[in-house]
């Protein structure tokens, strides 16, 4: 009656998009664009305990780290000149 223990599975879905401009070497040309898109499912876990007495309740918990691994595409567009091929 004085001890409670719990555990859980953490399931996270990540959908990310990151974009930025890429400079063309000729000043008269507009910037190119780079966009990275990806998504993925990843798992972690949580565990905890609670200790109960007449005077106090003490709880401790831990949540594991989740390292996200995304799968997706990198698109580079709008570059001309020497940077277009790289």
KOLZAKE-21478 format. One record per residue: x, y, z of N, C-alpha, C in turn. Coordinates in steps of 0.02 Angstrom, whole numbers, plus 50000, padded with zeros to 5 digits. Layout:
! KOLZAKE-21478
XYZXYZXYZ/...
END
This chain:
! KOLZAKE-21478
500404994050000500005000050000500435006450000/501065005950021501495011850026501915013049963/501915008349915502345008849856501925007949792/502025012549745501705012049680502255012549627/502215008049577502715007749524502345008249457/502635012049411502325012649345502855012949290/502655011149230503095011449172502675012749111/502975015849061502605017249000503065017548940/502765016748882503105017148818502955023948787/503465027448764503385033848731503485032948656/502975034448618502995033848545502915040948517/503415043148479503405049948452503475049848376/503065053948344503115054948272503385061948260/503875062648216504175069048199504105070348125/503875076348108503825078648038504165085448036/504735085948001505125092048001505265094547931/505325101247927505495104447864505965110247880/506515110747844507015116047854507215118747786/507165125247776507345128247712507785134247723/508205135647673508625141647675508825143747604/509045149947598509265152647534509995150747522/510175149747458510865148447438511075153847389/511635157047399511835162647356512085160347288/511865163747236512175162947170512775167547168/513305165647130513925169547129513835176247094/513395176647045513265182947009512765186947050/512935193147065512515197347109511835198747078/511785198747011511155200446978510645194746981/510855188846998510395183046997510065182247066/509435179947067509115178647132509435172547166/509345172147231509615166547269509285159947250/509675154647257509395147947250509055146047316/508805139947319508445137747379508635130547395/508675129047459508795122347483508255120647533/507945114647526507425112647573507525105347593/507505104147657507585097447685506925095547719/506625089947699506005087647729506095080347750/505835078647809505885071747832505385070247886/505285063747900504835061647953505055054847979/504795052948037504955046448064504635045148132/504575038848150504315036448214504905034148257/504895035948321505425033848366505135032048434/505505027848472505255025048535505695026948594/505385027548652505735028448715505315025348771/505515026448833505135023548888505165028048950/504695027048995504655030749057504535025849114/504845027049172504735022849231504705027449293/504315025449342504265029549402504035025549462/504175028249522503945025349585503685030949630/503205029249672502965033749725502975030049791/503255033249842503275030549910502795034749952/502335031449986501825034950026501915033250100/501855038450143501835037450215501295042050243/501205041950309500715046450340500915053750335/501565055150329501815061950331501975064850262/502155060750214502355063450148502265058250093/502305060750032502335056549972502945058649932/503345053849913503955055149874503895051449808/503995055049753503965051949688504615053049649/504815047949613505405048249570505215045449502/505465048649449505315046049382505915047149337/505915043549282506445043949231506125043349163/506335047549117506115047049047506745046349004/506765041148964507355039848923507405045148867/507995045948843508105050348785507835046848722/507585050848676507355048148612507765051548558/508135047748521508525050348464508105049548402/507935055248371507505055048312507925053948249/507725049048210508025047548146507495048848093/507625053848051507135055748000507355053247932/506865051247892506995049247822506625054247778/506965056747727506635061747685507055063647625/506955069747602507265072147540507595078947551/508135080047513508465086547510508395089047439/508105095047430507995098047364508395104447359/508805105047308509175111147294508935113647226/508725120147223508465122847161508685130047152/508675132447090508805139447076509525141447071/509995136847075510705138547069510915138246996/511325143046976511605143046908512355144246914/512715143146859513435144246859513805138646894/514395140246923514825135046952514505131247011/514055134347048513755130947105513205126047085/512945126547024512385122347002512565114947002/513185113246987513375106246982513585103147048/513665107147101513925104247163513405102647214/
END
